[in-house]
Amino acid sequence: LRIKGVTQQDIDEALLFLEDKAVKESQYNFLFVLFTKNRYYCTDMVSRAYESIQTEAGKQKYNLNRDLIAVTVNDLILSKNTYISYYVTTKNNVKHVYYIG
């Protein structure tokens, strides 16, 4: 899963957000359907990291929360801001799918 238009600087900013939240304040949110400011679950953490990145005009650069409720794997996959990288090859009449990491 890739984010469209992401730059290395954006990735670095997202990582700083993740490191800060994971180390300093976050606790796992077992009630993931309820939004809590200082508790995160896996897809929520990724979404918030990218949502924290702003354009030069101060607007949110990425929105990975498609339905504006709980951020699920489906939100990340179906977001207009993401795409999946892969290729398929056939060997001995068996299809092999390789995801590009």
N, C-alpha and C positions, 0 to 999 in steps of 0.2 A: 504494500500500500504506500503510495507516494502522495505528497501534497503538491498540487500544481503551482508552479512559479516560485517554489521555495528556494531561498538562497542559503549559502553557507552561514551568512550572518543571522538569518532567521533561525536556522537550526541551532546555532550557538546560543541565541537568546532563549529558545525553548528549553535547551539543556540547562541553562542557568536557572530558569524558573523551576524546572524539575528538581534540580539539586537543592535549591533553596527550600522548596516546599517539603521535599522528602526528608531532608535532614532536620529542618528547624521546627516545623509546626504540624505536619500532617499526621493524621491517623486514618486507618482504613475505614471507609464508610460502608458498613455492611447493609445499610438501608439505602442502597444506591438510588432509589426512585425519589428520595427526598434530598433536595439540594441543601448542602451545608457548606459554609464558607471555608472551614478549615479541615474538612474531611474529604478524602478523595478515594475513588476506586480507579482501576487501571485505565479504562477508556476516557473517563472523566479527567484524569490527570493529563493525558496526552492532549485532549481537547482544550483544556484550560491553558496549557503551556503555549499552544499556538494562538489561542485567543488573546493572550497577554501581549502579543507582538502588534505593534501599531505602525501605521504608515507615517510618513513625515508630517502629514496633516493632522496626526493624532487620532486617526480612525482605526478601528480594529481591522487588521489585515486578513485574518483567516477566521472562518466560522465553520467548525466541523460538526456542530450540533444541528442536525437536519430538522428535527421535530421540536426543538426548543424545550424538550422535557429532559429526561435522563439521557445522557450520551451513551449509546450502545455501540456495539461493533457494527450493527447495521447502519447507524448514523455515519460512522467513519467510512464505511464502504460506499454508501449511497450519496455522500456529500458531493456537491458540485465542485468542491475544492480538492478532491482526491481522485486517484486512478490506481489501477493495479498493473504492475509490470510482470509479464510472464511470456514464455514462448513454449510451443508444443512441437515435439518431434516424434516420429514413429520409427521404432526399431523392432524388427521381427514381428510386425503386425500388432505391436503394443504401443499405445500412445503414452508418451512421457511428458509431463508438464513441469517446467522449470520456472520457478519464481525468481526474478532478478532482485537480488538484495542490495 
